[in-house]
Amino acid sequence: MRTELIYLWIEKDENECFEKQGFNFSPNFCVKYDAVEKKLQIKEIENINVFRDANVSNVTAVVGKNGTGKTTLMQYITALNDIQPSRKMEIKYPEKRYSDRKNRFLAVYLKDGESTFDIVNLTGNTIEYSGRKYENFEFERSVNESYTKNMSHIYFSNSAYINHENLNLRQNGINYITLTDAALDVLQREFYKRIYGVDDNIKKNADETPFNILENYYVSQENNQAFQSLLDVFYYLNQYKNGGEFCGKRIKEVDVSIEFSDMREDGDDEESRDKQEKMPFRDPFEDGKRMAWKIRDKMIISDFWDVLICNLVYELGASFAEFSERLFGKVEYSSNEVLYICERFINEQCMDERKRYYAHAIREIKSFGIYFKKNKVTGTLKNGFVKLDIAVFDDLQRCLQSGNSMILKYMKIQNLKMSSGERAFLNMMSRIYFSAHIREFLPDKSFQWEESILLIIDEIDLYLHPEWQRIIVSELLNIVKDQFPNNYFQIIVTSHSPIVLSDIPIENSIYLDRNADGLTRQVQRNEQTFGANIHALYQNAFFLNDGLAMGKFAQERINIWIEEAEKANPQKMKQIINMIGEPLICRELRKIIGRRQETIREKAKNEEHMMMLRFLKQQKAEIERQIKILEEEYSD
């Protein structure tokens, strides 16, 4: 069912940013809720929705300065399925009353193509709309998801300060998923547990096997950075296969290395040591190391293919005690001989999780690992890498989709270091790609998106260069349509950037500011932003106090120079003018200097006139004196 959230009223949030406030998310409806009269009004508006098409219902921007509650609002919307308990449950659990009252809300959903509304009333009161009464929604079961109106939520943020681990994945559907760095940790653990063959049903030390201990250890060594690098590579691969381009760093080859298994301090962490002390059997880490070192003495190891074969021997030695008898009949082995012996050994084993895992590992080595044999190592085996064409990762992707992976434990991707802006942009694109393919990464969870998805992106412009801010909305719409061709998206973003707003009509924008009492309020604005000149938007007083588009330090310094201009050295003022980038200010300073120079010229001219007058008077007096002398001589 195609669904769109057009209105949300919040009684009070946990951070106390909002109190009895409503938010309209559609340019085509004006919705109001009167909390005193307990009446809801919905009025249709004839506005053009520039974003609506077959895959997108709408895009809304929430705009405001830091601390105005943008992130709080986004997280509130993401977790709308945190349902309040019924009054019966409140009596049973009185400690929940206060927090649950802070989560009371009213939501209005529009069914695409229909004129009816789904109204979710969790205000704690009976409300009225169009003459009909809507009782407060209550439940007594621990889970009830029907009120979310069949809409999945995706929350994304690049901020390092968002510790938002609300992650609600369920079988046969997804309510909401958060794609922050903190939440990614949960997802990557589930992913690596699957591909490393960890059995979650084994929980007690008495039930542990060497194989499960080994694989659990490798899961514990993985991290978000390794998982993110893998997502990045698969996103690049998708772009390559579909003829797309990433606007940042373009990678056609990936620098990859393979670590030796025994270079790791296997089992040296406190948890592993504690398990080893309680194990009723041999230490798999030591057995694995012993086997790896013995085979390294018998092989010529010249490339990462050879390293992979050594690592396979390490794992088989750790997981099977009887494997130690297979590799010591000859003085020297080639890597192909060792691989053949390993394959024969696995084929002889009874079917269990170990046989399934290592049979798949051998297939993976033959299909994807072969590229490490074909490509020459740059540098040493310990510190070097091989360059793999992005296209070959299609083989790795197929291996991961069909089962487990051994190679990923030892493979390190080395050339995905980027600027913070490139990283932020790629994080967004690769995690949206991951969301679209979550069933391929975690097939055992039976995840399924609803047809309608609400995508929430907090601080969409964070870390981005101005040019990337200019194109981010277009790029976002493109990847959503490309990766989710059968879904219907509503997108809500937060931003500080006037550049982003040049893609968002004023009817699709919510402006937030703070009252004197600290509560957030909405600011009504009439200036159209869609297609507006970005420079003009920067001078808007909502973004810059008094609309002054320059840094505060420069403003203070220029004010001082203006005050000093009439007395300053003209040559120094010319140097100052050459430093200033704003033509109007330069023109004003030149006028001040010009007026001063004109004053100086007038003063000099007056002084020159006085000097000439004095000179002429002196000349006149002298002439008169000479005339008098001549007249006296003549009279004599």
C-alpha positions as CSV (number, residue, x, y, z in Angstrom):
1,M,0.0,0.0,0.0
2,R,1.4,3.4,-1.0
3,T,1.3,5.7,2.1
4,E,2.5,9.2,2.9
5,L,2.9,10.9,6.3
6,I,1.3,14.3,5.9
7,Y,1.0,15.5,9.5
8,L,2.5,14.9,12.9
9,W,1.5,16.5,16.2
10,I,3.7,16.0,19.2
11,E,2.5,16.5,22.8
12,K,6.0,16.6,24.3
13,D,9.3,14.9,23.3
14,E,12.0,13.5,25.7
15,N,14.4,16.4,25.0
16,E,11.6,18.9,25.7
17,C,12.2,20.7,22.4
18,F,8.5,20.5,21.3
19,E,5.3,21.0,23.3
20,K,1.9,20.6,21.6
21,Q,3.3,21.3,18.1
22,G,2.1,20.1,14.7
23,F,4.2,19.7,11.6
24,N,2.9,19.6,8.0
25,F,4.9,17.4,5.6
26,S,2.8,17.8,2.4
27,P,2.6,20.9,0.2
28,N,-1.0,19.8,-0.8
29,F,-2.6,19.7,2.7
30,C,-2.8,22.1,5.6
31,V,-3.5,20.1,8.8
32,K,-4.2,21.6,12.2
33,Y,-5.0,19.9,15.6
34,D,-6.6,21.9,18.4
35,A,-5.4,20.2,21.6
36,V,-8.0,22.2,23.7
37,E,-11.0,21.4,21.6
38,K,-9.5,18.1,20.6
39,K,-10.5,18.7,16.9
40,L,-8.5,17.9,13.8
41,Q,-8.8,19.9,10.6
42,I,-7.5,18.9,7.2
43,K,-7.7,21.3,4.2
44,E,-6.5,20.5,0.7
45,I,-4.3,23.1,-1.0
46,E,-3.8,23.4,-4.8
47,N,0.0,23.5,-4.8
48,I,2.3,21.8,-7.3
49,N,4.3,19.0,-5.8
50,V,7.5,19.1,-7.9
51,F,8.8,15.8,-6.5
52,R,5.8,13.5,-7.0
53,D,6.4,10.7,-9.5
54,A,6.0,7.0,-9.7
55,N,8.6,6.4,-7.0
56,V,8.6,9.5,-4.8
57,S,5.6,11.1,-3.0
58,N,7.3,14.1,-1.6
59,V,10.5,15.7,-0.2
60,T,10.4,17.9,2.9
61,A,13.3,20.0,4.3
62,V,13.4,20.9,8.0
63,V,15.6,23.9,8.4
64,G,17.0,25.6,11.5
65,K,20.1,26.7,13.4
66,N,22.0,24.4,15.7
67,G,20.0,23.4,18.8
68,T,16.5,24.0,17.3
69,G,15.5,20.4,17.5
70,K,16.0,19.2,13.9
71,T,17.7,15.9,15.0
72,T,15.1,15.4,17.8
73,L,12.3,15.6,15.3
74,M,13.9,13.2,12.9
75,Q,14.6,10.6,15.6
76,Y,11.0,11.0,16.9
77,I,9.6,10.3,13.4
78,T,11.9,7.4,12.9
79,A,10.7,5.6,16.0
80,L,7.0,6.3,15.7
81,N,6.4,2.6,16.3
82,D,7.5,2.9,19.9
83,I,3.9,2.4,21.0
84,Q,2.6,3.7,24.3
85,P,0.9,1.1,26.6
86,S,-2.7,0.9,27.4
87,R,-4.1,2.3,30.7
88,K,-4.2,-1.2,32.1
89,M,-0.5,-1.6,31.3
90,E,0.2,1.8,32.9
91,I,-1.3,0.6,36.1
92,K,0.8,-2.5,35.9
93,Y,4.0,-0.5,35.0
94,P,3.6,2.9,36.7
95,E,7.2,3.8,36.1
96,K,6.5,4.1,32.4
97,R,3.8,6.7,32.6
98,Y,5.9,9.8,32.5
99,S,8.1,8.8,29.6
100,D,5.1,7.4,27.6
101,R,3.2,10.7,28.0
102,K,6.2,12.4,26.4
103,N,5.7,10.1,23.4
104,R,2.0,10.9,22.8
105,F,1.3,12.0,19.2
106,L,-1.2,12.3,16.5
107,A,-0.3,11.2,12.9
108,V,-2.2,11.6,9.7
109,Y,-1.4,9.4,6.7
110,L,-2.6,9.7,3.1
111,K,-3.2,6.7,0.9
112,D,-1.9,7.4,-2.5
113,G,-4.6,7.9,-5.1
114,E,-7.4,8.0,-2.4
115,S,-9.1,10.9,-0.7
116,T,-9.3,9.2,2.7
117,F,-6.9,9.6,5.6
118,D,-5.6,7.2,8.1
119,I,-5.6,8.9,11.5
120,V,-3.4,7.5,14.3
121,N,-4.5,8.9,17.6
122,L,-2.1,8.4,20.5
123,T,-2.9,11.7,22.2
124,G,-4.5,9.9,25.2
125,N,-7.9,11.5,24.3
126,T,-10.8,11.0,21.9
127,I,-10.5,13.4,19.1
128,E,-12.9,14.6,16.4
129,Y,-12.4,15.0,12.6
130,S,-15.1,15.8,10.1
131,G,-17.9,14.8,12.6
132,R,-16.3,11.4,13.4
133,K,-14.8,10.4,16.8
134,Y,-11.4,8.7,16.9
135,E,-10.6,6.9,20.1
136,N,-7.1,6.8,21.6
137,F,-5.2,3.9,20.1
138,E,-4.4,1.3,22.8
139,F,-3.0,-2.2,23.0
140,E,-2.0,-4.7,25.6
141,R,0.3,-6.9,23.6
142,S,4.0,-6.3,23.6
143,V,4.1,-5.7,19.8
144,N,1.5,-4.2,17.5
145,E,2.6,-2.6,14.3
146,S,-0.6,-1.9,12.4
147,Y,-0.8,1.7,13.4
148,T,2.3,2.6,11.5
149,K,0.2,2.3,8.3
150,N,2.5,-0.2,6.5
151,M,5.4,2.3,6.2
152,S,9.0,1.3,6.8
153,H,11.5,4.0,8.1
154,I,15.1,4.5,7.2
155,Y,17.1,7.0,9.3
156,F,20.5,8.1,8.1
157,S,23.1,10.5,9.7
158,N,26.8,11.2,9.0
159,S,27.2,12.9,12.4
160,A,29.8,11.3,14.7
161,Y,27.7,12.6,17.6
162,I,24.6,10.7,16.8
163,N,24.5,7.7,19.2
164,H,21.2,6.5,17.9
165,E,21.1,2.7,18.2
166,N,17.4,2.3,17.8
167,L,17.4,-0.6,15.4
168,N,14.2,-2.5,14.9
169,L,14.6,-5.3,12.3
170,R,12.0,-8.0,12.3
171,Q,11.3,-11.0,10.1
172,N,8.8,-10.6,7.3
173,G,9.1,-6.9,7.3
174,I,11.1,-3.9,8.7
175,N,9.6,-1.2,10.8
176,Y,12.7,1.0,10.9
177,I,16.4,0.9,10.5
178,T,19.0,3.4,11.5
179,L,22.1,3.8,9.4
180,T,24.4,5.7,11.7
181,D,27.9,4.6,12.7
182,A,26.6,3.3,16.0
183,A,23.8,1.3,14.5
184,L,26.0,0.0,11.8
185,D,27.9,-2.0,14.4
186,V,24.8,-4.2,15.0
187,L,24.4,-4.9,11.3
188,Q,28.0,-5.7,10.6
189,R,28.1,-8.2,13.5
190,E,25.0,-10.0,12.1
191,F,26.6,-10.0,8.6
192,Y,30.0,-11.4,9.7
193,K,28.4,-14.0,11.9
194,R,26.5,-15.3,8.9
195,I,29.4,-15.4,6.4
196,Y,31.9,-16.8,8.9
197,G,29.5,-19.6,9.8
198,V,28.9,-18.8,13.5
199,D,26.2,-21.0,15.1
200,D,24.1,-18.8,17.4
201,N,22.5,-21.8,19.0
202,I,25.8,-22.7,20.7
203,K,25.9,-20.6,23.9
204,K,27.4,-22.7,26.6
205,N,31.1,-23.4,26.9
206,A,30.4,-27.1,27.1
207,D,28.7,-26.9,23.7
208,E,31.5,-24.9,22.0
209,T,33.5,-26.5,19.2
210,P,37.0,-25.4,18.0
211,F,35.4,-24.3,14.7
212,N,32.8,-22.1,16.4
213,I,35.3,-20.5,18.8
214,L,37.6,-19.7,15.8
215,E,34.8,-18.1,13.8
216,N,33.5,-16.2,16.8
217,Y,36.9,-14.8,17.3
218,Y,37.1,-13.6,13.7
219,V,33.7,-11.9,14.1
220,S,34.9,-10.1,17.2
221,Q,37.9,-8.7,15.2
222,E,35.7,-7.1,12.5
223,N,34.6,-3.4,12.7
224,N,32.5,-0.8,11.1
225,Q,35.3,0.5,9.0
226,A,35.9,-2.9,7.3
227,F,32.2,-3.3,6.7
228,Q,31.8,0.2,5.3
229,S,34.7,-0.4,2.9
230,L,33.0,-3.5,1.7
231,L,29.7,-1.5,1.2
232,D,31.7,1.1,-0.7
233,V,33.3,-1.4,-3.1
234,F,29.9,-3.0,-3.8
235,Y,28.4,0.5,-4.4
236,Y,31.2,1.3,-6.9
237,L,30.6,-2.1,-8.5
238,N,26.9,-1.4,-8.9
239,Q,27.8,2.0,-10.5
240,Y,30.3,0.3,-12.8
241,K,27.7,-2.4,-13.9
242,N,25.0,0.2,-14.5
243,G,27.1,2.9,-16.2
244,G,26.8,5.3,-13.2
245,E,29.4,7.7,-11.9
246,F,30.3,8.7,-8.3
247,C,30.8,12.5,-8.2
248,G,33.7,12.1,-5.8
249,K,36.8,9.9,-5.9
250,R,36.4,7.6,-8.9
251,I,37.8,4.1,-8.3
252,K,38.2,1.6,-11.1
253,E,40.8,-0.5,-9.3
254,V,40.9,-1.5,-5.7
255,D,44.1,-2.0,-3.7
256,V,43.8,-5.2,-1.7
257,S,46.1,-7.2,0.6
258,I,45.7,-10.6,2.2
259,E,47.0,-11.0,5.8
260,F,48.7,-14.2,7.1
261,S,46.3,-15.8,9.6
262,D,49.1,-16.3,12.1
263,M,50.2,-12.6,12.0
264,R,47.1,-11.9,14.1
265,E,47.2,-12.3,17.9
266,D,44.6,-15.0,17.7
267,G,42.8,-15.7,20.9
268,D,44.9,-13.2,22.8
269,D,42.0,-11.1,24.1
270,E,40.5,-11.6,27.6
271,E,37.3,-13.3,26.4
272,S,39.2,-15.8,24.2
273,R,41.6,-16.7,27.0
274,D,38.7,-17.2,29.4
275,K,37.0,-19.5,26.9
276,Q,40.3,-21.5,26.3
277,E,40.7,-22.1,30.1
278,K,37.2,-23.6,30.2
279,M,37.4,-25.6,27.0
280,P,37.3,-29.4,27.5
281,F,39.5,-29.9,24.4
282,R,42.6,-28.6,22.5
283,D,43.4,-25.0,21.8
284,P,42.3,-24.4,18.2
285,F,44.4,-21.2,17.9
286,E,47.7,-23.0,18.7
287,D,46.9,-26.0,16.5
288,G,46.1,-23.6,13.6
289,K,49.4,-21.7,14.1
290,R,51.4,-24.9,14.3
291,M,49.9,-26.2,11.0
292,A,50.4,-22.8,9.3
293,W,54.1,-22.6,10.2
294,K,54.8,-26.1,9.1
295,I,53.2,-25.7,5.7
296,R,55.0,-22.3,5.3
297,D,58.3,-24.3,5.6
298,K,57.2,-26.6,2.9
299,M,55.8,-24.0,0.4
300,I,57.3,-21.2,-1.7
301,I,55.1,-18.3,-0.8
302,S,55.4,-15.6,-3.4
303,D,51.9,-14.1,-3.8
304,F,48.6,-13.6,-1.9
305,W,47.2,-16.7,-3.5
306,D,49.8,-18.7,-1.6
307,V,48.9,-16.8,1.6
308,L,45.2,-17.7,1.1
309,I,46.2,-21.4,0.9
310,C,48.3,-21.1,4.1
311,N,45.3,-19.5,5.8
312,L,43.1,-22.4,4.7
313,V,45.6,-24.8,6.2
314,Y,45.5,-22.7,9.4
315,E,41.8,-23.0,9.7
316,L,41.5,-26.7,8.9
317,G,44.2,-27.4,11.4
318,A,42.3,-25.4,14.0
319,S,39.0,-27.0,13.2
320,F,40.0,-30.6,12.6
321,A,42.5,-32.4,14.8
322,E,43.0,-35.2,12.2
323,F,44.0,-32.8,9.5
324,S,47.5,-32.5,10.9
325,E,48.4,-35.9,9.4
326,R,47.7,-34.9,5.8
327,L,50.6,-32.5,4.9
328,F,53.8,-33.9,6.1
329,G,54.6,-36.7,3.6
330,K,56.7,-34.5,1.3
331,V,59.5,-32.0,1.8
332,E,58.0,-29.4,-0.5
333,Y,54.5,-28.6,-1.8
334,S,53.1,-26.2,-4.4
335,S,50.1,-24.1,-3.4
336,N,47.9,-26.1,-5.9
337,E,49.0,-29.4,-4.3
338,V,48.0,-28.1,-0.9
339,L,44.7,-26.8,-2.1
340,Y,44.0,-30.2,-3.7
341,I,44.9,-32.0,-0.4
342,C,42.6,-29.6,1.5
343,E,39.7,-30.2,-0.9
344,R,40.1,-34.0,-0.7
345,F,40.1,-33.8,3.1
346,I,36.9,-31.8,3.2
347,N,35.2,-34.1,0.7
348,E,35.9,-37.0,3.0
349,Q,34.3,-35.5,6.0
350,C,30.8,-36.1,7.2
351,M,28.3,-33.3,6.5
352,D,28.3,-30.7,9.3
353,E,28.7,-27.0,9.6
354,R,32.5,-27.3,9.1
355,K,32.2,-29.2,5.9
356,R,29.7,-26.8,4.4
357,Y,31.8,-23.8,5.4
358,Y,35.1,-25.1,4.0
359,A,33.7,-26.6,0.9
360,H,32.3,-23.1,0.1
361,A,35.7,-21.5,1.1
362,I,37.5,-23.7,-1.5
363,R,35.0,-22.7,-4.2
364,E,35.5,-19.0,-3.1
365,I,39.3,-19.3,-3.4
366,K,39.0,-20.9,-6.8
367,S,36.5,-18.2,-8.2
368,F,37.6,-15.0,-6.5
369,G,40.9,-15.9,-4.8
370,I,42.4,-16.8,-8.2
371,Y,42.7,-13.0,-8.9
372,F,45.3,-12.8,-6.2
373,K,47.4,-15.3,-8.3
374,K,46.9,-13.4,-11.5
375,N,47.9,-10.0,-10.2
376,K,51.4,-9.1,-9.1
377,V,52.0,-7.9,-5.5
378,T,53.3,-4.3,-5.2
379,G,55.7,-4.2,-2.2
380,T,56.1,-7.1,0.2
381,L,53.6,-9.7,1.2
382,K,53.5,-8.1,4.7
383,N,53.0,-4.5,3.6
384,G,52.1,-4.7,-0.1
385,F,48.9,-5.0,-2.2
386,V,47.5,-6.1,-5.5
387,K,45.3,-4.0,-7.8
388,L,42.0,-5.6,-8.6
389,D,39.7,-4.3,-11.3
390,I,36.4,-3.3,-9.7
391,A,34.6,-5.7,-12.0
392,V,36.2,-8.8,-10.3
393,F,34.3,-8.1,-7.1
394,D,31.2,-9.3,-8.8
395,D,32.6,-12.8,-8.1
396,L,33.1,-12.0,-4.5
397,Q,29.5,-10.7,-4.3
398,R,28.1,-13.9,-5.8
399,C,30.1,-15.9,-3.2
400,L,28.7,-13.9,-0.3
401,Q,25.1,-14.2,-1.7
402,S,25.4,-18.0,-2.1
403,G,26.9,-18.7,1.4
404,N,29.9,-18.0,3.5
405,S,33.3,-16.4,3.1
406,M,36.8,-17.2,4.3
407,I,38.6,-14.6,2.2
408,L,37.0,-11.6,3.9
409,K,38.6,-12.5,7.2
410,Y,42.0,-11.7,5.7
411,M,41.3,-9.2,2.9
412,K,42.1,-5.6,3.6
413,I,40.9,-2.8,1.3
414,Q,43.5,-0.1,1.2
415,N,42.7,2.7,-1.2
416,L,39.3,4.0,0.0
417,K,40.7,6.8,2.1
418,M,38.9,10.0,1.3
419,S,38.3,13.6,2.4
420,S,35.5,14.0,5.0
421,G,33.2,15.4,2.3
422,E,33.8,12.4,-0.1
423,R,33.4,10.0,2.8
424,A,30.1,11.6,3.9
425,F,28.7,11.5,0.3
426,L,29.8,7.9,-0.2
427,N,28.5,6.8,3.2
428,M,25.1,8.1,2.2
429,M,25.1,6.4,-1.2
430,S,26.6,3.1,-0.2
431,R,24.3,2.7,2.9
432,I,21.2,3.4,0.8
433,Y,22.5,0.8,-1.6
434,F,23.0,-1.6,1.4
435,S,19.4,-0.9,2.5
436,A,18.1,-1.8,-0.9
437,H,20.1,-5.1,-0.8
438,I,19.7,-5.9,2.9
439,R,18.2,-9.3,2.1
440,E,21.3,-10.3,0.1
441,F,23.6,-9.3,3.0
442,L,21.4,-10.9,5.7
443,P,19.3,-13.5,3.8
444,D,18.6,-15.7,6.9
445,K,16.6,-12.9,8.5
446,S,13.9,-12.8,5.8
447,F,13.8,-9.1,5.8
448,Q,11.2,-7.4,3.6
449,W,10.6,-3.7,3.1
450,E,7.1,-2.3,3.0
451,E,6.1,-0.8,-0.3
452,S,6.1,2.7,1.2
453,I,9.4,3.8,2.8
454,L,10.0,7.0,4.8
455,L,13.7,8.0,4.3
456,I,14.9,10.4,6.9
457,I,18.3,12.1,6.4
458,D,19.7,14.2,9.2
459,E,22.1,17.0,8.2
460,I,22.2,16.1,4.5
461,D,24.7,18.8,3.8
462,L,27.2,17.8,6.6
463,Y,30.8,17.9,5.4
464,L,29.9,18.6,1.8
465,H,31.6,21.1,-0.5
466,P,29.1,23.8,-1.8
467,E,29.1,22.2,-5.3
468,W,28.1,18.8,-3.7
469,Q,25.4,20.5,-1.6
470,R,24.0,21.9,-4.9
471,I,23.7,18.4,-6.4
472,I,22.9,16.3,-3.4
473,V,19.1,16.3,-3.7
474,S,19.2,15.3,-7.3
475,E,21.7,12.5,-6.6
476,L,19.6,11.3,-3.7
477,L,16.5,11.1,-5.8
478,N,18.4,9.2,-8.5
479,I,19.8,6.5,-6.2
480,V,16.5,6.0,-4.5
481,K,14.7,5.4,-7.8
482,D,17.6,3.3,-9.1
483,Q,17.9,1.0,-6.1
484,F,14.3,0.9,-5.0
485,P,12.4,0.7,-8.4
486,N,9.3,-1.0,-6.8
487,N,9.0,1.1,-3.7
488,Y,7.3,4.4,-2.9
489,F,9.5,7.0,-1.1
490,Q,8.8,9.9,1.1
491,I,11.9,11.8,2.0
492,I,12.5,14.2,5.0
493,V,15.9,15.9,5.3
494,T,17.3,18.4,7.7
495,S,19.8,21.1,6.6
496,H,21.6,24.3,7.6
497,S,22.4,25.0,3.9
498,P,20.7,27.7,1.7
499,I,22.3,25.8,-1.2
500,V,20.2,22.7,-0.5
501,L,17.1,24.8,-0.1
502,S,17.4,26.1,-3.7
503,D,16.1,22.6,-4.6
504,I,13.2,22.7,-2.1
505,P,10.0,24.9,-2.6
506,I,9.0,27.0,0.4
507,E,5.8,24.9,0.6
508,N,8.0,21.8,1.3
509,S,10.0,23.5,4.0
510,I,9.7,23.6,7.8
511,Y,11.6,26.4,9.5
512,L,12.5,26.0,13.2
513,D,13.8,28.6,15.7
514,R,14.0,28.9,19.5
515,N,11.7,30.9,21.7
516,A,13.0,32.9,24.6
517,D,11.8,30.1,26.9
518,G,13.9,27.6,25.1
519,L,11.1,25.8,23.3
520,T,11.3,25.3,19.5
521,R,8.8,27.2,17.4
522,Q,8.0,27.2,13.7
523,V,8.8,30.3,11.7
524,Q,6.4,31.1,8.8
525,R,8.3,32.4,5.7
526,N,7.0,33.6,2.4
527,E,10.1,34.0,0.3
528,Q,10.2,31.3,-2.4
529,T,13.4,29.2,-2.3
530,F,12.9,26.8,-5.2
531,G,15.2,27.8,-8.0
532,A,16.3,30.9,-6.1
533,N,19.7,32.5,-6.6
534,I,21.9,30.8,-4.0
535,H,23.8,34.0,-3.3
536,A,20.5,35.7,-2.5
537,L,19.5,32.9,-0.2
538,Y,22.7,33.3,1.8
539,Q,21.8,36.9,2.5
540,N,18.4,35.8,4.0
541,A,18.2,36.9,7.6
542,F,17.0,33.4,8.7
543,F,20.5,32.0,7.9
544,L,22.6,35.1,8.7
545,N,21.8,37.7,11.3
546,D,20.9,41.0,9.5
547,G,21.5,39.2,6.2
548,L,25.2,40.0,6.3
549,A,27.0,37.4,4.3
550,M,30.5,37.6,5.7
551,G,32.4,36.2,8.7
552,K,32.1,38.0,12.0
553,F,35.8,38.6,12.4
554,A,36.0,40.2,8.9
555,Q,32.9,42.3,9.8
556,E,34.5,43.6,13.0
557,R,37.8,44.4,11.4
558,I,36.2,46.2,8.4
559,N,34.1,48.3,10.8
560,I,37.3,49.4,12.5
561,W,38.9,50.3,9.1
562,I,35.9,52.3,8.1
563,E,36.1,54.3,11.3
564,E,39.8,54.9,10.8
565,A,39.6,55.6,7.1
566,E,39.4,59.4,7.3
567,K,42.6,59.5,9.3
568,A,44.6,56.6,8.0
569,N,47.5,56.7,5.5
570,P,46.0,56.6,2.0
571,Q,48.6,54.1,0.8
572,K,47.7,51.7,3.6
573,M,44.0,52.1,2.9
574,K,44.6,51.1,-0.7
575,Q,46.2,47.9,0.5
576,I,43.3,47.3,2.8
577,I,40.8,47.8,-0.1
578,N,42.7,45.3,-2.2
579,M,42.1,42.7,0.6
580,I,38.3,43.1,0.7
581,G,36.2,40.9,-1.5
582,E,32.9,42.8,-1.2
583,P,32.7,45.5,-4.0
584,L,30.2,47.7,-2.1
585,I,32.4,48.0,0.9
586,C,35.4,48.7,-1.3
587,R,33.4,51.4,-3.1
588,E,32.4,53.0,0.3
589,L,36.0,53.0,1.5
590,R,37.2,54.6,-1.7
591,K,34.5,57.3,-1.3
592,I,35.8,58.0,2.2
593,I,39.4,58.2,1.0
594,G,38.2,60.4,-2.0
595,R,36.4,62.8,0.3
596,R,39.5,63.0,2.5
597,Q,41.8,63.6,-0.4
598,E,39.4,66.3,-1.8
599,T,39.5,68.0,1.6
600,I,43.2,67.9,1.5
601,R,43.3,69.3,-2.0
602,E,40.9,72.1,-1.0
603,K,43.0,72.9,2.0
604,A,46.2,72.9,-0.1
605,K,44.5,75.1,-2.7
606,N,43.4,77.6,0.0
607,E,46.8,77.7,1.4
608,E,48.3,78.3,-2.1
609,H,45.9,81.1,-2.6
610,M,46.8,82.8,0.6
611,M,50.4,82.4,-0.2
612,M,49.9,84.0,-3.6
613,L,47.9,86.8,-2.1
614,R,50.6,87.5,0.5
615,F,53.2,87.4,-2.3
616,L,51.2,89.8,-4.5
617,K,50.6,92.2,-1.6
618,Q,54.3,92.1,-0.9
619,Q,54.9,92.8,-4.6
620,K,52.4,95.6,-4.6
621,A,54.0,97.2,-1.5
622,E,57.4,96.9,-3.1
623,I,56.2,98.4,-6.4
624,E,54.6,101.2,-4.5
625,R,57.8,101.8,-2.6
626,Q,59.8,101.9,-5.9
627,I,57.3,104.3,-7.5
628,K,57.5,106.6,-4.5
629,I,61.3,106.7,-4.7
630,L,61.2,107.4,-8.4
631,E,58.7,110.2,-7.9
632,E,60.8,111.8,-5.3
633,E,63.9,111.6,-7.5
634,Y,61.9,113.1,-10.4
635,S,60.5,116.0,-8.3
636,D,64.0,116.9,-7.3
